[in-house]
Amino acid sequence: MIRFDSVVKTFGAHRAVDGLDLAIGAGEIVALLGPNGSGKTTSLKMAAGLTRPTWGRVLVGDPGRDAATAVARRALSFLPQRVGFPEALSGVEVMEFYRTLRHATVARSRELLAMAALNGAAARPVGTYSGGMVQRLGLAVAAVADAPVLILDEPTASLDPAGLEAFYALVDAQRRAGRSTLFTSHQLGDVERLADRVAILVSGKLVALLTQAELTERLANHGVMRLRLPDCPDGLVARLDALAPGTRWNAGQLSIPGRAGIRAAALDIVRAAAVDILSLSAEEAHLDTLYRELTGATP
């Protein structure tokens, strides 16, 4: 449904996207991840036909047409990272405008307004809405066309728990209907809940394409348990390093990397050394950790 063929996008001397090859199938949910400035938003804008590649092409829907054509644009719906509507219009009026523009039914518009959970504020001016309410209205607008392809840039950035549930329900409905979704997020929870595959961009390059399970596995290996000890007996670091390579002792703190499953065994080794544990904390890996691994950058 969406295909990037050797796509390059430059802004002057800067390559925002550098040779992107990526295909999203019908009914597939793909998360596009990466640090700030990695080319995620630029890639989505090219898929939506809002900017053209410098080289390469983006195909949407019909493989014989590129994303800049009117036919391709009718096959998709796009929610930008920063969404805004005329503040004097009510939520109902905003939905009616976009419903008419996208030739959707009144029933579809009402269904999505209910999903947006505006808490009785649909008839109020948008200027009175909170940021989360505007974001939920934006999701409803993006979905009103019932398009085969949904492209969402940081859709959960301002959502409260009720808005998150509405968003998850929307994307699940897309999948069941055989429609595709491409979205960006900095939230690992969104990825774990929704994505079939995860494409990771760093400095404009696709550095990894993983299933959600593969991403979880990669991150699990980068957690760390930290123990504060009064001292570190001879040989303790070496014994722990055999279990958890990369174990370090520094400034009264023992750092033991690796997945949660090894932590009990590591604690047994520490206790066997007859040393008191003054404090213990455990931290799971963040996406930044994975970005550094994939690029070889130092923390």
N, C-alpha and C positions, 0 to 999 in steps of 0.2 A: 504493500500500500504506500510506503514511502521508501525511496531509495536515493542515497547519496552516492554519486559516482565520481570518485577522485576530486572531491570538491575543495577548492581553495578560495578563500575570501581575504583580500588584502585591503588595508586602509593606509594608503601611502606606502611606507616601507614596512609596516607592521602586518604580519600574517595572523589574522584572528582565527582562521580555520585553515589547516594545513594538510591537504590530501585526505579528506574524510571519505571513507567507504563504509557504508552502513545500510542495511536493509531491514525494514520492519514489516512483518507479514500481517495478513488480515487477522483480526482478533487478538493481536499481540500487544502487550503493554511493555513499553521500553522506557526505562529511566535514563536520562542523560546526566551524568554526574561530572563534577570537576570543580577545582578551586575557582575563586573569582578571577575573571579574565581569561578563562580557559577556552572560550568560544562557544559556550552552550547557547546563549541567547542569540548570537549571530546565526548559529546553525538552525535554530527554530525559525528565525525570521526568513531565512532562505527557503525552508520548507513551506512556509506560509506565503511565499511569493512577495514578501515585503522588501526584499533586497535580492539582487542577483549574484550568483557566484562570479568571482573573477575568472576562474577556470573550473571545468567540470560541469556537472548538471545535477539537479534534484528532480526526481520523478515522483509524482503523487497520483495515486489511483491508476489511471490509464497509463501503461508504460510507454505509450507513444507520444505523451505530452509532458512538458516540463511544468514546474510549479508556478511559472509566471502566467500561464494561460487561464482564461476565465473558467474553463471546464474544470481544471484542477482545483481552482479556488473554491468552486461550488462543492467539491468533494471533501473539503476540510473546514474546520472551525478553529480559531486561534484565540487564546487568552494571553495577553501580554503580562509581563511581570508587574507593571504598574497600570492598574485599570482605573478608569475614571469615567463618569457620566455627568451630563448637565445637572447641576445641583438643584435646579428648580423643578425638574421632572420627578414624578413619583416612581417607585419601583415598578408599578403596574404599567406606567406610560413608557418606561425604558423597555420593558419586555415587549410591549405592543409594537414599538418601533422596530425592534430587531425581529420580532415574529413576522411582521409584514415584509421586512427586507429579505428574510430567508425563506419566505413562503411556507412557514410552519402553521400548524393548526392552533386554534384557540385552546383546545384541550391540552396540547403539548405545553403551551405557555403556562397554563394554570398548574399543570403537574410540576413544572420546574420551579415556579414561584413557591409552591408548597414545599418542595425539596430544599429551597434556599433558606427556609426557617427564619424569615425576617421578623418573627415574633409580633405579628399584627401590624408591622410598619410598612407593608407593601404600598399603602396609599399615601404615605408620608413622603415629603421631598427627600431626594437622595442626599441633599446637603445636611440633613439631620442624622445621617447614618454614621455608625462607627466604621473604622477601617475593616473590621471583620465582616460587617454586613455588606459593605461595598464589594468585598471579595466574593462573598456568597452570591450576590446578584450577578457579578461577573461570570461566575461558573454557570449560573442558570442561562445567561445570555449565550455563552459559548456552546452550551448543549442544545439550545433551542432548534438549531438547524437539523439535529439528528444526523449529522454528517458521518460518512464512513471513517474519517480521520479526525481525531481531536488532538490539538497541539497546545500544551499548557506550560507556561513559563513560571516556575515557582508558585504553583496554584495554592499551596497551603501556608504561605508565609504569614498571613494574618488571621488564620482560621482558629476559632475556639473549638472545643471538643465536639459540639453539635455540628459545626461547619465541617470538621474533619470527617465525621460519619457520613454527612451528605456527599462529600467529595468521594469517599471510598465507594459509596453506593452508586454514584454516577459512573465511575470507572469500571466497576464490576458489571454494570449494565451494558457498558460499551463492549466488554469482553464477551458477555453472553450473546450479544447480537452480532458477533463476528466483526466488530469495528475495532480499529486500531487507535492506540493512544501513545503519544510521545510526550514525555514531560520531564522537566528539570526539577531538582530538589537538592537542598542541603541536608534534608532530614532523612536519616537512615530508616526511621520507622515507616515513612511513606514507601520506601523502596521494598522493605521487608513485607509490607502489607500488600503491595500491588504488582510489583514488576516481575515479568517473566524473564527479562534480561536487563543487564546494566551495561551501558556504554560509558566508559570513563575517558574524558578529554583532559589533557594537560598541555598547556601552551599551544592549543589549537590542534593537537594531534590525538588520534584515538590510540590510547596506550593499553586498553584492555576491553574485552567484550565478554562478560561473565553472566552466567545464570544467577538468579538471586541466591540460590544455595551456594554457588561458588564464591560469591561475594561474602556471604556470612562466614564461610569457612576461612577465607583469607583474613578477615577481620578478627576471627576468633584467635588466630595465632599471634595477634599483636596486643592482647591484653597484658596487663602487668599487675603483680601484687607487690606491695611495698611494706616492709617490716622495719620498724625502728627498734634497734637493739642496743644494749649498753656497750657491747663489744662484739667482735666477730672472731670466733675461735678459728685456729689454724685448720685449713682444709675444708671449712664449711662452704666457701664459695665454689671450690672445685667440685665438691659432691653435688651441690645444687646445679652447677653448670652442666654436669653430665645429664641431669634430668631436664633442665631448661636452659639451653645454650643462650648466652648473653647475660646471665646473672651478674650483677655488679654490686659491690660494696663501696659506698661513698658517703662521707660525712654522717656516719651513724645510721645510715639507711641501707637496707638490703633490697634491691629491686630484682624481682623474679619475673621474667617475661613468659608469655605463652598462654594457652587456652585455660579456661576455668577448671577443666578436668584434672590438671596436674597440681592444682594448688594444695589439695589435701596431702598429697605425697610430699610436696615441698615442706609443708608445715611439720610433717612427721620427721623429716630430716633435721629441721631446725630444733625441734623439741629433743631429739636424740642427742644433739650437741650440748644439751643442758644449759641453754642460754635463755634468759628471760625475753619475752616479746613485750616491748613497751607499748607499741601501737601497731595496728594492721589496717591497711586499706587496699582496695582492689579497684582497678580502673579498666573498663573495656576499651577497645580500640576505637578511634575516631577515623572518619574518612580521610582526614589530613594525613594520618599515619600511612594509609594505603597509597595516597598520592605521592608521598615521599619515597615509599618503596618502589613504586612504578617508575619514578623519574631518577632514582638514585641520589636524590638530594639529601643533604644532612639536615637534621632537625634545627 
